């Protein structure tokens, strides 16, 4: 299957600063990537669908100006948490699918633990 | 938004026992998948069952799908301590849209 690398695996930042998380598809050209957020002992919540070369599609309730997504190439999507606050502390995970073929399994990055202090 | 519910939320068993987890969903789907997540890590795909399939096996895993009841179950036979993890079902509605259930935290005691 595809290999997805997410960086950093953990980050601690001060309230008010911005943090960038990278998601790289190492061996697959991903036209579509997904960003999820997961709070402790909870499920993954889809935040946005990242489309290569176009604007991301955000889920209802997710602020696009706060969570900036850039998918400039077929192998890299970035999520920037702007003006981070303690409530943004969470586990962020990206994934890719077998697009453009029929949807099959998803391949996930190892996740990024964000702590805002 | 999440697609469905899983039960139980937490399950604790002894090594060697079988573990059964259930997943219910709300809308029509193309396929349903089960994933495993070790604490603080990404998800690993376990098995995919298509909407026209009723049962699928992979090693010690057995998945069933009942589209009339909008439910699926994951059975892990002869569990091992290394099976301790959270298990999520995910449903694919469109070509790329995937939603996750709440998950079951499985603890297998040695």
HADDOCK unambig.tbl for C-alpha pairs under 7 A between the chains (distance, minus, plus):
assign (segid A and resid 42 and name CA) (segid B and resid 102 and name CA) 6.21 0.50 0.50
assign (segid A and resid 43 and name CA) (segid B and resid 100 and name CA) 6.64 0.50 0.50
assign (segid A and resid 43 and name CA) (segid B and resid 101 and name CA) 6.44 0.50 0.50
assign (segid A and resid 43 and name CA) (segid B and resid 102 and name CA) 4.70 0.50 0.50
assign (segid A and resid 43 and name CA) (segid B and resid 103 and name CA) 6.12 0.50 0.50
assign (segid A and resid 44 and name CA) (segid B and resid 100 and name CA) 6.19 0.50 0.50
assign (segid A and resid 45 and name CA) (segid B and resid 1 and name CA) 6.50 0.50 0.50
assign (segid A and resid 45 and name CA) (segid B and resid 2 and name CA) 6.70 0.50 0.50
assign (segid A and resid 46 and name CA) (segid B and resid 1 and name CA) 6.99 0.50 0.50
assign (segid A and resid 93 and name CA) (segid B and resid 42 and name CA) 6.78 0.50 0.50
assign (segid A and resid 102 and name CA) (segid B and resid 95 and name CA) 6.19 0.50 0.50
assign (segid A and resid 103 and name CA) (segid B and resid 95 and name CA) 5.11 0.50 0.50
assign (segid A and resid 103 and name CA) (segid B and resid 96 and name CA) 5.73 0.50 0.50
assign (segid A and resid 105 and name CA) (segid B and resid 45 and name CA) 6.80 0.50 0.50
assign (segid A and resid 108 and name CA) (segid B and resid 42 and name CA) 5.85 0.50 0.50
assign (segid A and resid 108 and name CA) (segid B and resid 43 and name CA) 5.79 0.50 0.50
assign (segid A and resid 109 and name CA) (segid B and resid 42 and name CA) 5.71 0.50 0.50
assign (segid A and resid 110 and name CA) (segid B and resid 41 and name CA) 5.26 0.50 0.50
assign (segid A and resid 110 and name CA) (segid B and resid 42 and name CA) 4.09 0.50 0.50
assign (segid A and resid 111 and name CA) (segid B and resid 41 and name CA) 6.01 0.50 0.50
assign (segid A and resid 111 and name CA) (segid B and resid 42 and name CA) 5.32 0.50 0.50
